[in-house]
């Protein structure tokens, strides 16, 4: 199976949410805020993110499952 992901777009989207990547960000320590940020990133790449089963959404939001983003992105 071939995956595709616009890496530059992915990086620019993640940069919008320092709670994901910046250890000095006050929100970085809050798991729920990081999960919310990952959900926002996922919505850019996964058209049907809001319709996905909760378990799949949790995988993306909890672990930043980039492989799942690649599989689901429309290329």
VENUR-V513325 format. One record per backbone hydrogen bond with DSSP energy under -1.0 kcal/mol. CO is the residue of the C=O (numbers start at 0). NH is the residue of the N-H. Records with the same first field share a line. If there is no record, write none. Layout:
CO=NH, NH
This chain:
4=6
5=9
6=10
7=11
8=12
9=13
10=14
13=16
16=19
17=21
21=24
24=27
26=29
29=33
30=34
31=35
32=36
33=37
34=38
35=39
36=40
37=41
38=42
40=43
41=45
45=48
47=50
48=51
52=56
53=57
54=58
55=59
56=60
57=61
58=62
59=63
63=65
64=68
65=69
66=70
67=71
68=72
